[in-house]
Amino acid sequence: MFLRLFFMLVLSAGIAACASTPSSRRGAPDFSSLSLCRGVVISNAPATDHSRRIANYDPQASIQGTVLLRAPVNACVSSGFGPRRGGAGSFHHGLDLYTGRPSAVYAGGDGVITSVDRLRGYGKTILIRHGGGVETRYAHLSSYAPGVRPGTRVRMGDVLGRTGDTGNATAVHLHYEVIVDGKRHNPLTIGH
């Protein structure tokens, strides 16, 4: 009841947050599909099918020889990449993946952690270098996993930390960026 009231207040205030909790999954993460969050208007939403699932979704991308997960957390999309109305700025440089409560965030691909820091706006953040000019950023985390520090080698699917609302965040989620040669790209469309 409290959560429902909270989300009704958030939505009535015009804050970009997802209005439903994704289904709880136990065991290995399932990245096979991704949907828009229900009950919220997403001004920069990617194309979907009639069930609000991301159209033509492929959970992995191959970018300059690097294989990455497009959404490294069990979640729903609460903000897409690109221009948006309201919220924190007019252009959104990542993908917001709402979890509702702190949930495991996984490494999007094999690489080396180059930064574990608290950054203005991003809050608790991790940056991974994957090689070939490809990096991924994980922001608004509530906590880091044990052993996560600069120089640590990670494999796709390793737990990095938990989603949160640190920095400029209005709900518990992951802000995920794919950066190629210093430029941020849409995690849902880059690569093949």
N, C-alpha and C positions, 0 to 999 in steps of 0.2 A: 504494500500500500504506500509506504513512504517513497519508494523508488518511482512508482507511477506518479505520485504527486510532484516529486522533484522534476521529472521529465516534462510534466505538463507546465510547470513554472518555467523551465528552461525554454521550452518551445514558445510559450507565450511571450517571453522576453526577446525572442528573435535570435537566440544564441544557436550557432550551428553545432548541434550535438545530435547524436543518434537517439531515437526514442524507444528502442527495444534492445533487450539483451540477446546476443546470439546464443544459440543452443549450447549447452554445456557438453563438452566432449571429454572423455577420459581416454588415457592411453596415448598412442602415437597421434601427432597432429595430422589433420586432413586438409590439404591445400588444394584439393581437386576442383572446388567451385568457390565462387565469391559472389556475394549479393550486396545490393544497397541496403542500408539500414531502413527499417520500416518506421513510418510515422514522422518522417522529417523530409522537408523539401531540400534537395541538394542541387544548388544552382549550376554546378559544374559536373553533374553526374555523367559517368560514361554510359554508353548505350546498354540497354538491358533487354531481356526477354520478358514475357508476360508474368513470370514469377519473380521479377526484380533481380534475377541472376545476371551477372555481367555477360554480355553477348560475346560469343567466340572466345571465351576465357581459356587461356593456356596458363597453368600455374607456374611454368618456367619460361625464361627468356634466355637466348644465347646472344651475348653482346660482346663483340670483339674477342671471341674465344672464351668468354666467361659465362658460365651457366648460373643464373640467379633465380630465386623465387620472386614472383611478382608481388606477393603479399605474405610476409613471413610471420604471420600470427593468425590464430583462429579468431575471426572478427567479421564485421560487416563494414562496408565503405560509408563513411559519414561525410567525406569531402573528397572530390576528385582532384586531379591535376589540372591547372589552368585557371582562367578568369572566373571569379566568383563574386557574388553580391553579398555584402555584409561580412561579418566575421573579422578575422585578423588580416586585413589587406585585400587588395583587389585581384592579385594573382597568387595562386597557391602552387608552390614549387614542389609539392610532394603528394602523397596519398595518405589520407587519414583513415585509420582502421580502428573502429570503435569496439571495445571489449566490455565496457560497463564496470568491470572490476579488474584489479591487477591480474594479468594473465601472461603466460610465457611468451617471450619474443625470441625468435630463432634467427640465427645467422642466415642471411639470404644466399650466401654462397661461400666457397672456400676462400680464405684470405688471411690477412694480418690486421689486427686491431691497431689503428694508428692514433686514436684519440678516445679517451674516456673522460668526459668533462661536463661541467654545468655551463651551458652557453645561454646568453641573453636571448629570450624568446623561446628557445628550444628546450630549456630546462636540462635535465640529465640526459646526456647524449653519448652515443657511441658512433665512431666512424671506422669503417673497415675498407682497406685497400685490397682489391681482388686481382690486380694485375691488368695490363693492357690499357691503363688509363681509366679503369672502372672502379668506382667506390660506391658504398651504400652508407646512408646515415639513418640512425634510429633515434628519435627524439621523444621527449615528454615522459621518459621512463620514470617509474617510481623507485626502482632499485636495480642494481647490477648483480649478475650472477657471480658466485665466488670464482676468483681467478681471472676475471675479466679486467685486463689492464693493457696499456700500450705494449706492443710487441708480442702479444699472445696470438698464436696461430689458431684459427677456428675452421671448422668444416661446416658445410651447409647443414642446417638443422640443429647445430649446437645452441643451447640456451644462452642468451646474452643477458637477459634481465627480465623485468616485468613491465607491462604497460602502466602508464600513470597519467598524471595531470600537472607535471612540473612545467615551469615556464609559462608561456601564454597559451594555456589550454583551458577549455571549458568543460571537458569530460575526460574520463579515463580512456586513452586511446594510444595508438602508435602513429607518429608522423614518420613516414618512410620515404626516403629519397634515393634515387638512382642517379649517380653523377658520372658522366663520361667526359674525360678530358676537361674537367672543371665546369662543365655545364650540366644543369639538372634536367632530367628527362622524365616523361610520364612512365611510371613503372608498369602500367597496364598495356602500353603500346610499343615500347622500345624493344628492339631485337625481334627474333623470330623463334 
